[in-house]
Amino acid sequence: MRRRQLSKLDECRDCVCLAMRTATRRITQGYDTALAGTGLRVTQFSLLVMVHHLGAPTMKTLARMLDSDPTTITRNIQGLSKRRLLTLSPGQDLRERKVILTKLGRTMLLRAFPNWRKAQSDVVASLNRAELTNLRALLEQVGQRQKTA
């Protein structure tokens, strides 16, 4: 009986989450390797880029845009603030804090950009145009469907 119950676990070999996490780890390792000499990990680079694109977002806006929980965003921002790459300033509401990319943060981002671009081109080169288009569409679709589920 126990063997039959355990055989049900064979279904787990097709786990979508495991496949996505494995692919994500491999891709992340590629970006982190490319960025290694810059002092940034891809997660930090992405956070700095998002702050740059949004201007001076609140921490809440940043968490929403990165689809991350506020605690994780706070921890990541604190690390980058200690390195003087980001600074926090009061928002319109005293409970809000705006995240601002410092001059040093912009410099670091610009220095890291060629390394990020190399990692990005490596991933893009591993797929043909149709695969890349389909991958982006599927990731967006799955992400949206899971968000509403």
N, C-alpha and C positions, 0 to 999 in steps of 0.2 A: 504494500500500500504506500509506504513512504517513497519508494522509487517512482511510482506513478505520480504522486504529488510533486516530487521534484522535477519530473519531466515536464510539468506545466511551465516551469521556469525557462524552458527552451524558447518560449515566445519572447523572452527578454532580449534575445540576440538581435531582434529587429527594433530595439528601442530607439525611437527618433531622437529623444533627448541625448542619449549616449553618443549617437552619431554626430549630432550637432556640437556637443561639448568637445568631442575628439577633434573635429574639424576646426572649431574655434581655438582650441589650445594650440594646434599646429600652426594656424595662421598667426595667432598672437605671438608665438615663439619667433616666427619669421620677422615680424615687425619689431619685436623687442631686440632681436639680434641686430637688425639694421640700425636701431636707435641706440645700441649699447654705448657707443662712444660719446653720445650727447648728454648723458646723465638723466635721460627721460625714458620711461616705459611708455608703451603705446597708450595705455589707459590715461597716463598723465598728459601725453601729447594731445589726445582727443579732448580731454577736459579743457586744456588751454585753448585749443582751436575753437571749441564751442563758446567759451567766454569771449574770445575775439569776435566771432561771428554775431553773437547776441549783444555785443556792446558791454553793458554793465548789468548783467542779469541778477535777479535775486537768487538766493540759494534754492528757493522753492521752484523757480522757473528752470533753473539748471537741472535740478533733480527730475523735473517733469520731462524736459527735452532729452535727457539722457536715459530716461525710463529707469531711474535708480532711486533707491530709498534715500531720504534725507540724511540718515546717519552715515551712510557710505560716502555721500557727497561731502558732508561736513569733514569727515576724516581725511578724504583726499585733498580737499581745499586747505585744511590745516597744514598738511605736509608741504604743499606747494607755497603756502604763505610763509612757513618757516624758512624756506629757501628764497624768499622775496620775489617769487615769480607771480604771485597773486597778492592782492590786498583786499581787505573787507572795509566797506564804509556803510554808514547807516542809510537805510532806504527812506522812502516817504513815511512809511509806518515805522515807528520805533522798534517794532518786533522784526522788521525785515533787515536783511543785510545784503548789500550789493557786492558782487564779486567783480573785481577790476584787475585786468591784466596789467602788470607793471612794465616799465621800460625793460627791465631785466628779463621779464617773462616774454615780451615780444622778441627780444634779441635771441633768447634760448629757442623760441619757436621757429624763428627764421633760420637759425643754425641747424636745427633738427629737420627742417623741411626736406632738404635733399635726401636725407637718409630715409625718411618716411616715403618719399616719392619712389625711391629704389624698391623698397618693400612692396609698395602698392603696384608698381609695374611688374614685379615678379609674380604676384598673385594674378594680376590681369593677364599676363603672358601665359599663364598655365591654363587658361580657358580661351575658347574662341569667342567671338563677339556675341553669338547667339546664346552660348552657355552663360556668359557673364550677364547678359540681359535677363535671361530666364532665372538665374540665381538671385539677382537683385529683386526681381518681381516676386519670386517665391518667398524669399526672406521677409519682404514687406507684407505679403499676404498672410503668411503664417503668424508673423508678429501681431498684425492687426486682429486676426481671428482669435488668437489666444488672449489678447487684451480684452476682447468683448465676451469671451467665454466665461 
